[in-house]
Amino acid sequence: MIRRDDETAGHHYVCPCGCQRLYYAPHAVVSGSVETGDLTLTPSLWHNAVGCCGWHGWLRDGVFVSV
Ligand SMILES: [Zn+2]
């Protein structure tokens, strides 16, 4: 699940690792969109803050890819 946040120009999404945490990313959009299902963000998504699950990967063409 990925949802664009129009107020902040970022995206909310459920972590793909299975921890079910809701994350927010203000990352730059390389190409695509949520509506067309081919969203690509940069830089990589890294859940490395205190209390986070540690997942690290990319969102490319609407698909989460683990590093
Ligand atoms: Zn996670």
N, CA, C, O and the ligand as a Tripos MOL2 file, in Angstrom:
@<TRIPOS>MOLECULE
protein
  269   267    68     0     0
PROTEIN
NO_CHARGES

@<TRIPOS>ATOM
      1 N           0.8440   -1.1950    0.0000 N.3       1 MET1
      2 CA          0.0000    0.0000    0.0000 C.3       1 MET1
      3 C           0.8750    1.2380    0.0000 C.2       1 MET1
      4 O           1.7070    1.4210    0.8890 O.2       1 MET1
      5 N           0.6890    2.0740   -0.9820 N.am      2 ILE2
      6 CA          1.4150    3.3360   -1.0650 C.3       2 ILE2
      7 C           0.3780    4.4370   -1.2930 C.2       2 ILE2
      8 O          -0.5190    4.3080   -2.1270 O.2       2 ILE2
      9 N           0.5240    5.5050   -0.5410 N.am      3 ARG3
     10 CA         -0.4430    6.5820   -0.7010 C.3       3 ARG3
     11 C           0.2780    7.9160   -0.7640 C.2       3 ARG3
     12 O           1.1180    8.2160    0.0840 O.2       3 ARG3
     13 N          -0.0470    8.7080   -1.7570 N.am      4 ARG4
     14 CA          0.5580   10.0300   -1.8620 C.3       4 ARG4
     15 C          -0.0830   10.9720   -0.8590 C.2       4 ARG4
     16 O          -1.2980   10.9610   -0.6650 O.2       4 ARG4
     17 N           0.7540   11.7910   -0.2200 N.am      5 ASP5
     18 CA          0.2740   12.7900    0.7200 C.3       5 ASP5
     19 C           0.3600   14.1480    0.0280 C.2       5 ASP5
     20 O           1.4450   14.7130   -0.1060 O.2       5 ASP5
     21 N          -0.7750   14.6650   -0.4050 N.am      6 ASP6
     22 CA         -0.7720   15.9100   -1.1680 C.3       6 ASP6
     23 C          -0.3160   17.1190   -0.3610 C.2       6 ASP6
     24 O           0.1880   18.0890   -0.9260 O.2       6 ASP6
     25 N          -0.4900   17.0640    0.9620 N.am      7 GLU7
     26 CA         -0.1270   18.2180    1.7860 C.3       7 GLU7
     27 C           1.3750   18.3580    1.9670 C.2       7 GLU7
     28 O           1.8820   19.4710    2.1120 O.2       7 GLU7
     29 N           2.0950   17.2340    1.9600 N.am      8 THR8
     30 CA          3.5320   17.2810    2.2110 C.3       8 THR8
     31 C           4.3640   16.8870    0.9960 C.2       8 THR8
     32 O           5.5930   16.9400    1.0450 O.2       8 THR8
     33 N           3.7110   16.4930   -0.0880 N.am      9 ALA9
     34 CA          4.4130   16.0640   -1.2920 C.3       9 ALA9
     35 C           5.2760   14.8340   -1.0450 C.2       9 ALA9
     36 O           6.2460   14.5940   -1.7640 O.2       9 ALA9
     37 N           4.9200   14.0560   -0.0260 N.am     10 GLY10
     38 CA          5.6260   12.8110    0.2430 C.3      10 GLY10
     39 C           4.6820   11.6330    0.0630 C.2      10 GLY10
     40 O           3.5840   11.7720   -0.4750 O.2      10 GLY10
     41 N           5.1330   10.4670    0.5270 N.am     11 HIS11
     42 CA          4.3170    9.2710    0.3950 C.3      11 HIS11
     43 C           4.2920    8.4980    1.7140 C.2      11 HIS11
     44 O           5.2970    8.4150    2.4190 O.2      11 HIS11
     45 N           3.1360    7.9410    2.0290 N.am     12 HIS12
     46 CA          3.0020    7.0270    3.1550 C.3      12 HIS12
     47 C           2.9050    5.6150    2.5910 C.2      12 HIS12
     48 O           2.2880    5.3970    1.5480 O.2      12 HIS12
     49 N           3.5170    4.6560    3.2860 N.am     13 TYR13
     50 CA          3.4620    3.2770    2.8150 C.3      13 TYR13
     51 C           3.6770    2.3360    3.9800 C.2      13 TYR13
     52 O           4.3130    2.6950    4.9710 O.2      13 TYR13
     53 N           3.1530    1.1460    3.8600 N.am     14 VAL14
     54 CA          3.3760    0.1100    4.8580 C.3      14 VAL14
     55 C           4.6830   -0.5870    4.5200 C.2      14 VAL14
     56 O           4.9140   -0.9720    3.3740 O.2      14 VAL14
     57 N           5.5370   -0.7470    5.5280 N.am     15 CYS15
     58 CA          6.8420   -1.3640    5.3120 C.3      15 CYS15
     59 C           6.6930   -2.7500    4.6840 C.2      15 CYS15
     60 O           5.8880   -3.5580    5.1470 O.2      15 CYS15
     61 N           7.4660   -3.0250    3.6290 N.am     16 PRO16
     62 CA          7.3580   -4.3080    2.9240 C.3      16 PRO16
     63 C           8.0130   -5.4780    3.6420 C.2      16 PRO16
     64 O           7.8970   -6.6130    3.1810 O.2      16 PRO16
     65 N           8.7070   -5.2370    4.7720 N.am     17 CYS17
     66 CA          9.4080   -6.3400    5.4460 C.3      17 CYS17
     67 C           8.4550   -7.2350    6.2250 C.2      17 CYS17
     68 O           8.8210   -8.3360    6.6370 O.2      17 CYS17
     69 N           7.2330   -6.7580    6.4240 N.am     18 GLY18
     70 CA          6.2780   -7.5730    7.1640 C.3      18 GLY18
     71 C           5.9970   -7.0540    8.5590 C.2      18 GLY18
     72 O           5.1530   -7.6030    9.2660 O.2      18 GLY18
     73 N           6.7020   -5.9910    8.9710 N.am     19 CYS19
     74 CA          6.5120   -5.4690   10.3240 C.3      19 CYS19
     75 C           5.2310   -4.6350   10.4360 C.2      19 CYS19
     76 O           4.7880   -4.3150   11.5390 O.2      19 CYS19
     77 N           4.6360   -4.2830    9.2770 N.am     20 GLN20
     78 CA          3.3570   -3.5800    9.2310 C.3      20 GLN20
     79 C           3.4210   -2.1490    9.7450 C.2      20 GLN20
     80 O           2.3800   -1.5290    9.9660 O.2      20 GLN20
     81 N           4.6250   -1.6120    9.9400 N.am     21 ARG21
     82 CA          4.7410   -0.2200   10.3520 C.3      21 ARG21
     83 C           4.3790    0.6790    9.1730 C.2      21 ARG21
     84 O           4.6140    0.3420    8.0120 O.2      21 ARG21
     85 N           3.7980    1.8340    9.5070 N.am     22 LEU22
     86 CA          3.4810    2.8220    8.4840 C.3      22 LEU22
     87 C           4.6170    3.8380    8.4510 C.2      22 LEU22
     88 O           4.9030    4.5010    9.4480 O.2      22 LEU22
     89 N           5.2570    3.9490    7.2970 N.am     23 TYR23
     90 CA          6.3620    4.8830    7.1590 C.3      23 TYR23
     91 C           5.9710    6.0330    6.2530 C.2      23 TYR23
     92 O           5.0040    5.9520    5.4960 O.2      23 TYR23
     93 N           6.7470    7.1090    6.3470 N.am     24 TYR24
     94 CA          6.5290    8.2770    5.5120 C.3      24 TYR24
     95 C           7.8370    8.6370    4.8270 C.2      24 TYR24
     96 O           8.8820    8.6660    5.4750 O.2      24 TYR24
     97 N           7.7980    8.9100    3.5390 N.am     25 ALA25
     98 CA          8.9950    9.2580    2.8020 C.3      25 ALA25
     99 C           8.7620   10.5200    1.9770 C.2      25 ALA25
    100 O           7.8900   10.5390    1.1080 O.2      25 ALA25
    101 N           9.5350   11.5770    2.2430 N.am     26 PRO26
    102 CA          9.4440   12.7910    1.4460 C.3      26 PRO26
    103 C          10.4130   12.7450    0.2660 C.2      26 PRO26
    104 O          10.8260   13.7860   -0.2450 O.2      26 PRO26
    105 N          10.7690   11.5430   -0.1600 N.am     27 HIS27
    106 CA         11.7890   11.3710   -1.1910 C.3      27 HIS27
    107 C          11.3520   11.9120   -2.5400 C.2      27 HIS27
    108 O          10.1620   12.0760   -2.8140 O.2      27 HIS27
    109 N          12.3330   12.1820   -3.3660 N.am     28 ALA28
    110 CA         12.0700   12.7040   -4.7070 C.3      28 ALA28
    111 C          11.4800   11.6170   -5.5940 C.2      28 ALA28
    112 O          11.8900   10.4570   -5.5320 O.2      28 ALA28
    113 N          10.5250   12.0010   -6.4100 N.am     29 VAL29
    114 CA          9.9290   11.0820   -7.3750 C.3      29 VAL29
    115 C          10.7820   11.0840   -8.6410 C.2      29 VAL29
    116 O          10.9470   12.1140   -9.2940 O.2      29 VAL29
    117 N          11.3190    9.9090   -8.9750 N.am     30 VAL30
    118 CA         12.1220    9.7780  -10.1900 C.3      30 VAL30
    119 C          11.2050    9.6720  -11.4000 C.2      30 VAL30
    120 O          11.3940   10.3370  -12.4180 O.2      30 VAL30
    121 N          10.2130    8.8160  -11.2490 N.am     31 SER31
    122 CA          9.2640    8.6220  -12.3480 C.3      31 SER31
    123 C           8.0270    7.9350  -11.8170 C.2      31 SER31
    124 O           8.0330    7.3980  -10.7080 O.2      31 SER31
    125 N           6.9720    7.9480  -12.5990 N.am     32 GLY32
    126 CA          5.7560    7.2340  -12.2560 C.3      32 GLY32
    127 C           4.9370    7.9430  -11.1970 C.2      32 GLY32
    128 O           5.2320    9.0740  -10.8100 O.2      32 GLY32
    129 N           3.8900    7.2490  -10.7300 N.am     33 SER33
    130 CA          3.0000    7.7950   -9.7080 C.3      33 SER33
    131 C           2.2590    6.6620   -9.0290 C.2      33 SER33
    132 O           2.2360    5.5300   -9.5120 O.2      33 SER33
    133 N           1.6430    6.9940   -7.8820 N.am     34 VAL34
    134 CA          0.8400    6.0020   -7.1810 C.3      34 VAL34
    135 C          -0.3380    5.5850   -8.0620 C.2      34 VAL34
    136 O          -0.7030    4.4110   -8.1180 O.2      34 VAL34
    137 N          -0.9190    6.5590   -8.7430 N.am     35 GLU35
    138 CA         -2.1190    6.2870   -9.5290 C.3      35 GLU35
    139 C          -1.8670    5.2750  -10.6500 C.2      35 GLU35
    140 O          -2.7300    4.4520  -10.9560 O.2      35 GLU35
    141 N          -0.6920    5.3430  -11.2540 N.am     36 THR36
    142 CA         -0.4010    4.4390  -12.3640 C.3      36 THR36
    143 C           0.3770    3.2090  -11.9210 C.2      36 THR36
    144 O           0.6610    2.3270  -12.7300 O.2      36 THR36
    145 N           0.7290    3.1450  -10.6120 N.am     37 GLY37
    146 CA          1.3460    1.9390  -10.0760 C.3      37 GLY37
    147 C           2.7990    1.7280  -10.4630 C.2      37 GLY37
    148 O           3.3200    0.6200  -10.3410 O.2      37 GLY37
    149 N           3.4550    2.7770  -10.9270 N.am     38 ASP38
    150 CA          4.8510    2.6060  -11.3500 C.3      38 ASP38
    151 C           5.7610    3.6510  -10.7010 C.2      38 ASP38
    152 O           6.7200    4.1310  -11.3060 O.2      38 ASP38
    153 N           5.4330    3.9870   -9.4560 N.am     39 LEU39
    154 CA          6.1960    5.0060   -8.7350 C.3      39 LEU39
    155 C           7.6300    4.5500   -8.4530 C.2      39 LEU39
    156 O           7.8610    3.4230   -8.0150 O.2      39 LEU39
    157 N           8.5810    5.4390   -8.7110 N.am     40 THR40
    158 CA          9.9850    5.1900   -8.3910 C.3      40 THR40
    159 C          10.5000    6.3640   -7.5770 C.2      40 THR40
    160 O          10.4120    7.5120   -8.0130 O.2      40 THR40
    161 N          11.0480    6.0770   -6.3760 N.am     41 LEU41
    162 CA         11.5540    7.1250   -5.4960 C.3      41 LEU41
    163 C          13.0660    7.0560   -5.3690 C.2      41 LEU41
    164 O          13.6720    6.0050   -5.5760 O.2      41 LEU41
    165 N          13.6660    8.1870   -5.0260 N.am     42 THR42
    166 CA         15.0890    8.2350   -4.7220 C.3      42 THR42
    167 C          15.3140    9.2270   -3.6000 C.2      42 THR42
    168 O          14.5500   10.1910   -3.5480 O.2      42 THR42
    169 N          16.2700    9.1030   -2.6990 N.am     43 PRO43
    170 CA         17.2100    7.9760   -2.6180 C.3      43 PRO43
    171 C          16.5390    6.7270   -2.0310 C.2      43 PRO43
    172 O          15.3110    6.6430   -1.9910 O.2      43 PRO43
    173 N          17.3430    5.7610   -1.5790 N.am     44 SER44
    174 CA         16.7990    4.5250   -1.0380 C.3      44 SER44
    175 C          16.0540    4.7910    0.2570 C.2      44 SER44
    176 O          16.2610    5.8180    0.9040 O.2      44 SER44
    177 N          15.1850    3.8580    0.6330 N.am     45 LEU45
    178 CA         14.4170    3.9350    1.8720 C.3      45 LEU45
    179 C          15.1440    3.0910    2.9130 C.2      45 LEU45
    180 O          15.3710    1.8990    2.7110 O.2      45 LEU45
    181 N          15.5050    3.7190    4.0230 N.am     46 TRP46
    182 CA         16.2480    2.9890    5.0510 C.3      46 TRP46
    183 C          15.6130    3.2690    6.4020 C.2      46 TRP46
    184 O          15.6380    4.4030    6.8800 O.2      46 TRP46
    185 N          15.0480    2.2490    7.0140 N.am     47 HIS47
    186 CA         14.3600    2.3850    8.3020 C.3      47 HIS47
    187 C          15.3560    2.1360    9.4380 C.2      47 HIS47
    188 O          15.2860    1.1330   10.1490 O.2      47 HIS47
    189 N          16.2800    3.0800    9.5800 N.am     48 ASN48
    190 CA         17.3940    2.8660   10.5100 C.3      48 ASN48
    191 C          17.3280    3.7310   11.7530 C.2      48 ASN48
    192 O          18.2790    3.7470   12.5350 O.2      48 ASN48
    193 N          16.2200    4.4580   11.9630 N.am     49 ALA49
    194 CA         16.0940    5.2700   13.1690 C.3      49 ALA49
    195 C          15.8040    4.3620   14.3660 C.2      49 ALA49
    196 O          15.4580    3.1930   14.2020 O.2      49 ALA49
    197 N          15.9510    4.9160   15.5610 N.am     50 VAL50
    198 CA         15.7070    4.1460   16.7740 C.3      50 VAL50
    199 C          14.2730    3.6220   16.7760 C.2      50 VAL50
    200 O          13.3250    4.3770   16.5590 O.2      50 VAL50
    201 N          14.1260    2.3260   17.0230 N.am     51 GLY51
    202 CA         12.8110    1.7260   17.0670 C.3      51 GLY51
    203 C          12.2900    1.2580   15.7340 C.2      51 GLY51
    204 O          11.2220    0.6490   15.6630 O.2      51 GLY51
    205 N          13.0280    1.5320   14.6720 N.am     52 CYS52
    206 CA         12.5970    1.0850   13.3500 C.3      52 CYS52
    207 C          13.0740   -0.3360   13.0910 C.2      52 CYS52
    208 O          13.8950   -0.8700   13.8370 O.2      52 CYS52
    209 N          12.5580   -0.9410   12.0350 N.am     53 CYS53
    210 CA         12.8130   -2.3570   11.7880 C.3      53 CYS53
    211 C          14.1370   -2.6150   11.0860 C.2      53 CYS53
    212 O          14.6210   -3.7470   11.0860 O.2      53 CYS53
    213 N          14.7380   -1.5740   10.4810 N.am     54 GLY54
    214 CA         16.0320   -1.7620    9.8370 C.3      54 GLY54
    215 C          15.9660   -2.1000    8.3650 C.2      54 GLY54
    216 O          16.9970   -2.2940    7.7210 O.2      54 GLY54
    217 N          14.7420   -2.1740    7.8220 N.am     55 TRP55
    218 CA         14.6290   -2.5080    6.3900 C.3      55 TRP55
    219 C          15.3000   -1.4360    5.5420 C.2      55 TRP55
    220 O          15.2230   -0.2450    5.8460 O.2      55 TRP55
    221 N          15.9590   -1.8780    4.4720 N.am     56 HIS56
    222 CA         16.6340   -0.9740    3.5510 C.3      56 HIS56
    223 C          16.3760   -1.4520    2.1370 C.2      56 HIS56
    224 O          16.6210   -2.6120    1.8030 O.2      56 HIS56
    225 N          15.8890   -0.5650    1.3280 N.am     57 GLY57
    226 CA         15.6340   -0.9470   -0.0540 C.3      57 GLY57
    227 C          15.1490    0.2370   -0.8660 C.2      57 GLY57
    228 O          15.2460    1.3890   -0.4410 O.2      57 GLY57
    229 N          14.6260   -0.0680   -2.0440 N.am     58 TRP58
    230 CA         14.1840    0.9600   -2.9740 C.3      58 TRP58
    231 C          12.7330    0.7150   -3.3710 C.2      58 TRP58
    232 O          12.2170   -0.3990   -3.2850 O.2      58 TRP58
    233 N          12.1070    1.7840   -3.8000 N.am     59 LEU59
    234 CA         10.8050    1.6460   -4.4380 C.3      59 LEU59
    235 C          11.0220    1.9590   -5.9130 C.2      59 LEU59
    236 O          11.3010    3.0950   -6.2940 O.2      59 LEU59
    237 N          10.8840    0.9070   -6.7410 N.am     60 ARG60
    238 CA         11.1180    1.0760   -8.1690 C.3      60 ARG60
    239 C           9.9300    0.5180   -8.9510 C.2      60 ARG60
    240 O           9.5250   -0.6290   -8.7630 O.2      60 ARG60
    241 N           9.3920    1.3440   -9.8190 N.am     61 ASP61
    242 CA          8.2510    0.9320  -10.6490 C.3      61 ASP61
    243 C           7.1240    0.3730   -9.7960 C.2      61 ASP61
    244 O           6.4440   -0.5750  -10.1890 O.2      61 ASP61
    245 N           6.9300    0.9770   -8.6060 N.am     62 GLY62
    246 CA          5.8250    0.5720   -7.7500 C.3      62 GLY62
    247 C           6.0820   -0.6700   -6.9360 C.2      62 GLY62
    248 O           5.1790   -1.1600   -6.2580 O.2      62 GLY62
    249 N           7.3170   -1.2040   -6.9860 N.am     63 VAL63
    250 CA          7.6620   -2.4330   -6.2810 C.3      63 VAL63
    251 C           8.7960   -2.1710   -5.2930 C.2      63 VAL63
    252 O           9.7950   -1.5410   -5.6410 O.2      63 VAL63
    253 N           8.6370   -2.6570   -4.0550 N.am     64 PHE64
    254 CA          9.7000   -2.5270   -3.0660 C.3      64 PHE64
    255 C          10.7630   -3.5790   -3.3200 C.2      64 PHE64
    256 O          10.4600   -4.7670   -3.4320 O.2      64 PHE64
    257 N          12.0220   -3.1330   -3.4110 N.am     65 VAL65
    258 CA         13.1340   -4.0390   -3.6730 C.3      65 VAL65
    259 C          14.1190   -3.9300   -2.5090 C.2      65 VAL65
    260 O          14.6800   -2.8590   -2.2740 O.2      65 VAL65
    261 N          14.3340   -5.0210   -1.7840 N.am     66 SER66
    262 CA         15.2480   -5.0270   -0.6570 C.3      66 SER66
    263 C          16.6930   -4.9630   -1.1380 C.2      66 SER66
    264 O          17.0260   -5.4910   -2.1990 O.2      66 SER66
    265 N          17.5480   -4.3130   -0.3520 N.am     67 VAL67
    266 CA         18.9660   -4.2480   -0.6720 C.3      67 VAL67
    267 C          19.6740   -5.4400   -0.0420 C.2      67 VAL67
    268 O          20.8880   -5.5840   -0.1860 O.2      67 VAL67
    269 ZN          9.7340   -3.2210    8.4770 Zn       68 ZN68
@<TRIPOS>BOND
     1     1     2 1
     2     2     3 1
     3     3     4 2
     4     3     5 am
     5     5     6 1
     6     6     7 1
     7     7     8 2
     8     7     9 am
     9     9    10 1
    10    10    11 1
    11    11    12 2
    12    11    13 am
    13    13    14 1
    14    14    15 1
    15    15    16 2
    16    15    17 am
    17    17    18 1
    18    18    19 1
    19    19    20 2
    20    19    21 am
    21    21    22 1
    22    22    23 1
    23    23    24 2
    24    23    25 am
    25    25    26 1
    26    26    27 1
    27    27    28 2
    28    27    29 am
    29    29    30 1
    30    30    31 1
    31    31    32 2
    32    31    33 am
    33    33    34 1
    34    34    35 1
    35    35    36 2
    36    35    37 am
    37    37    38 1
    38    38    39 1
    39    39    40 2
    40    39    41 am
    41    41    42 1
    42    42    43 1
    43    43    44 2
    44    43    45 am
    45    45    46 1
    46    46    47 1
    47    47    48 2
    48    47    49 am
    49    49    50 1
    50    50    51 1
    51    51    52 2
    52    51    53 am
    53    53    54 1
    54    54    55 1
    55    55    56 2
    56    55    57 am
    57    57    58 1
    58    58    59 1
    59    59    60 2
    60    59    61 am
    61    61    62 1
    62    62    63 1
    63    63    64 2
    64    63    65 am
    65    65    66 1
    66    66    67 1
    67    67    68 2
    68    67    69 am
    69    69    70 1
    70    70    71 1
    71    71    72 2
    72    71    73 am
    73    73    74 1
    74    74    75 1
    75    75    76 2
    76    75    77 am
    77    77    78 1
    78    78    79 1
    79    79    80 2
    80    79    81 am
    81    81    82 1
    82    82    83 1
    83    83    84 2
    84    83    85 am
    85    85    86 1
    86    86    87 1
    87    87    88 2
    88    87    89 am
    89    89    90 1
    90    90    91 1
    91    91    92 2
    92    91    93 am
    93    93    94 1
    94    94    95 1
    95    95    96 2
    96    95    97 am
    97    97    98 1
    98    98    99 1
    99    99   100 2
   100    99   101 am
   101   101   102 1
   102   102   103 1
   103   103   104 2
   104   103   105 am
   105   105   106 1
   106   106   107 1
   107   107   108 2
   108   107   109 am
   109   109   110 1
   110   110   111 1
   111   111   112 2
   112   111   113 am
   113   113   114 1
   114   114   115 1
   115   115   116 2
   116   115   117 am
   117   117   118 1
   118   118   119 1
   119   119   120 2
   120   119   121 am
   121   121   122 1
   122   122   123 1
   123   123   124 2
   124   123   125 am
   125   125   126 1
   126   126   127 1
   127   127   128 2
   128   127   129 am
   129   129   130 1
   130   130   131 1
   131   131   132 2
   132   131   133 am
   133   133   134 1
   134   134   135 1
   135   135   136 2
   136   135   137 am
   137   137   138 1
   138   138   139 1
   139   139   140 2
   140   139   141 am
   141   141   142 1
   142   142   143 1
   143   143   144 2
   144   143   145 am
   145   145   146 1
   146   146   147 1
   147   147   148 2
   148   147   149 am
   149   149   150 1
   150   150   151 1
   151   151   152 2
   152   151   153 am
   153   153   154 1
   154   154   155 1
   155   155   156 2
   156   155   157 am
   157   157   158 1
   158   158   159 1
   159   159   160 2
   160   159   161 am
   161   161   162 1
   162   162   163 1
   163   163   164 2
   164   163   165 am
   165   165   166 1
   166   166   167 1
   167   167   168 2
   168   167   169 am
   169   169   170 1
   170   170   171 1
   171   171   172 2
   172   171   173 am
   173   173   174 1
   174   174   175 1
   175   175   176 2
   176   175   177 am
   177   177   178 1
   178   178   179 1
   179   179   180 2
   180   179   181 am
   181   181   182 1
   182   182   183 1
   183   183   184 2
   184   183   185 am
   185   185   186 1
   186   186   187 1
   187   187   188 2
   188   187   189 am
   189   189   190 1
   190   190   191 1
   191   191   192 2
   192   191   193 am
   193   193   194 1
   194   194   195 1
   195   195   196 2
   196   195   197 am
   197   197   198 1
   198   198   199 1
   199   199   200 2
   200   199   201 am
   201   201   202 1
   202   202   203 1
   203   203   204 2
   204   203   205 am
   205   205   206 1
   206   206   207 1
   207   207   208 2
   208   207   209 am
   209   209   210 1
   210   210   211 1
   211   211   212 2
   212   211   213 am
   213   213   214 1
   214   214   215 1
   215   215   216 2
   216   215   217 am
   217   217   218 1
   218   218   219 1
   219   219   220 2
   220   219   221 am
   221   221   222 1
   222   222   223 1
   223   223   224 2
   224   223   225 am
   225   225   226 1
   226   226   227 1
   227   227   228 2
   228   227   229 am
   229   229   230 1
   230   230   231 1
   231   231   232 2
   232   231   233 am
   233   233   234 1
   234   234   235 1
   235   235   236 2
   236   235   237 am
   237   237   238 1
   238   238   239 1
   239   239   240 2
   240   239   241 am
   241   241   242 1
   242   242   243 1
   243   243   244 2
   244   243   245 am
   245   245   246 1
   246   246   247 1
   247   247   248 2
   248   247   249 am
   249   249   250 1
   250   250   251 1
   251   251   252 2
   252   251   253 am
   253   253   254 1
   254   254   255 1
   255   255   256 2
   256   255   257 am
   257   257   258 1
   258   258   259 1
   259   259   260 2
   260   259   261 am
   261   261   262 1
   262   262   263 1
   263   263   264 2
   264   263   265 am
   265   265   266 1
   266   266   267 1
   267   267   268 2
@<TRIPOS>SUBSTRUCTURE
     1 MET1         2 RESIDUE 1 A MET
     2 ILE2         6 RESIDUE 1 A ILE
     3 ARG3        10 RESIDUE 1 A ARG
     4 ARG4        14 RESIDUE 1 A ARG
     5 ASP5        18 RESIDUE 1 A ASP
     6 ASP6        22 RESIDUE 1 A ASP
     7 GLU7        26 RESIDUE 1 A GLU
     8 THR8        30 RESIDUE 1 A THR
     9 ALA9        34 RESIDUE 1 A ALA
    10 GLY10       38 RESIDUE 1 A GLY
    11 HIS11       42 RESIDUE 1 A HIS
    12 HIS12       46 RESIDUE 1 A HIS
    13 TYR13       50 RESIDUE 1 A TYR
    14 VAL14       54 RESIDUE 1 A VAL
    15 CYS15       58 RESIDUE 1 A CYS
    16 PRO16       62 RESIDUE 1 A PRO
    17 CYS17       66 RESIDUE 1 A CYS
    18 GLY18       70 RESIDUE 1 A GLY
    19 CYS19       74 RESIDUE 1 A CYS
    20 GLN20       78 RESIDUE 1 A GLN
    21 ARG21       82 RESIDUE 1 A ARG
    22 LEU22       86 RESIDUE 1 A LEU
    23 TYR23       90 RESIDUE 1 A TYR
    24 TYR24       94 RESIDUE 1 A TYR
    25 ALA25       98 RESIDUE 1 A ALA
    26 PRO26      102 RESIDUE 1 A PRO
    27 HIS27      106 RESIDUE 1 A HIS
    28 ALA28      110 RESIDUE 1 A ALA
    29 VAL29      114 RESIDUE 1 A VAL
    30 VAL30      118 RESIDUE 1 A VAL
    31 SER31      122 RESIDUE 1 A SER
    32 GLY32      126 RESIDUE 1 A GLY
    33 SER33      130 RESIDUE 1 A SER
    34 VAL34      134 RESIDUE 1 A VAL
    35 GLU35      138 RESIDUE 1 A GLU
    36 THR36      142 RESIDUE 1 A THR
    37 GLY37      146 RESIDUE 1 A GLY
    38 ASP38      150 RESIDUE 1 A ASP
    39 LEU39      154 RESIDUE 1 A LEU
    40 THR40      158 RESIDUE 1 A THR
    41 LEU41      162 RESIDUE 1 A LEU
    42 THR42      166 RESIDUE 1 A THR
    43 PRO43      170 RESIDUE 1 A PRO
    44 SER44      174 RESIDUE 1 A SER
    45 LEU45      178 RESIDUE 1 A LEU
    46 TRP46      182 RESIDUE 1 A TRP
    47 HIS47      186 RESIDUE 1 A HIS
    48 ASN48      190 RESIDUE 1 A ASN
    49 ALA49      194 RESIDUE 1 A ALA
    50 VAL50      198 RESIDUE 1 A VAL
    51 GLY51      202 RESIDUE 1 A GLY
    52 CYS52      206 RESIDUE 1 A CYS
    53 CYS53      210 RESIDUE 1 A CYS
    54 GLY54      214 RESIDUE 1 A GLY
    55 TRP55      218 RESIDUE 1 A TRP
    56 HIS56      222 RESIDUE 1 A HIS
    57 GLY57      226 RESIDUE 1 A GLY
    58 TRP58      230 RESIDUE 1 A TRP
    59 LEU59      234 RESIDUE 1 A LEU
    60 ARG60      238 RESIDUE 1 A ARG
    61 ASP61      242 RESIDUE 1 A ASP
    62 GLY62      246 RESIDUE 1 A GLY
    63 VAL63      250 RESIDUE 1 A VAL
    64 PHE64      254 RESIDUE 1 A PHE
    65 VAL65      258 RESIDUE 1 A VAL
    66 SER66      262 RESIDUE 1 A SER
    67 VAL67      266 RESIDUE 1 A VAL
    68 ZN68       269 GROUP 0 **** ****
